[in-house]
Amino acid sequence: MIDLDKMSSAELVQLIEAAEKRVKVKRTEEIEAARKEVEAIASKIGVPVSELLVAKGQGTHRRSGKPVETKYRLPNDHSKTWTGRGRQPLWVREWQDKHGNLDGLKA
């Protein structure tokens, strides 16, 4: 057991630096061991590691990255658009209050 009270500040700084280096080494060793375990499990059941690590219900599909088309546009200001998804913008609510529907906003 190390008696920290008997150590000088310089010795304590050295101890901290040595401990931080050791933590990095240990962490790297633990990660490598875990990686090998995961690879062994994946190999045992015959699937790639990437498939093994996909979150449940997420599947392996990816979004196309294609933006959602504009569904509504303010007739007199085409910079104001809305896809119809998510929270309605204030200008959509104001239009709906004034006109009763969104028909005049169809893009």
N, C-alpha and C positions, 0 to 999 in steps of 0.2 A: 504494500500500500504506500502511496506517495503522500508525504506530509506537505501539502501546499503552503502551509503557514511558515515553514522553514525555508521556502524558496525565495530567491530575490525576484524582482520584477523581470530582469533579463532572463532568468531561468524559466520563469513562467511563460514568457513570450516564446522561448525556444520549445517548451513543452507543447504549447498550443499549436505552433507551426508543425511540429512533428506529428501531433495527433491529427491535424487536418490532412496532412499528406497520407497518413495511414488510413483515414476514413475514405479518401479517394481511391486508394488501392483496394481496400476491402469492398467498396461499392462496385468497382469494376469487376472484381472477382465474383461477387454475388450475381451481378447482371449476366456475366458470361455463363455461370452455372445454371441460372434460370433459362437462358437462351438454349443451352444444350438440352435441358429437360423438355422444353417446349418442342424443339426439333425432334427429340426422341419420341414424344407422344404423337406428333403429327406423322412421323414415319411409321410408327406402330399401327396407326389406323388408316394409313394410306391417303392422307390429304396434305395439300400444301399448307405451310404455316400460316400464310395469309388467310386461307379459308378458315382455319382453326380460330383465328383471332377476330373474325367478323362478329360484331355484337349480335345477340339473338334478336331476330325480327328485322334486322337491318338488310339481310340478303347481300348478294354480291353485286347488285346493280348500282350503277352510278347515275347521277343526274346528268342530263345532257348539257347543262349550262346554258341552254337556250332560254332567253328571257320570255316571260309571259306576255302575250299580246295585250295591247290596250283594248279595253272593252268600252270605256266611257271617256268622252272628251268634251270639254266645255266649248260650245260652238263659237263664242267670241274670243276665246283665248286658248289656242291649241297647245300651249305649254302645260296646261292643266289637264292631266290624264289620270286614269285609274284603271287598274286591271280587273276590278271587281273582287279582288281578294283582300283580306285583312280589313282593318278599320277604315270606314268611309272617311274620306277627306271632308273637311268643313264645307268646301264649295259644293260637294255632292249633296250633303245634307241640306244646305241652303236651297239648292235647286229643287230638291224633293219637297221641301216645305212650301216653296212657291208654286211648283207645277203639279205636285201630287204623285209624280212617277219619274222614272229615269229615261223614258222613251226619247226625249230630245237630246240626250247625251250620248246615244249609241255612236260608237266610232265607226 
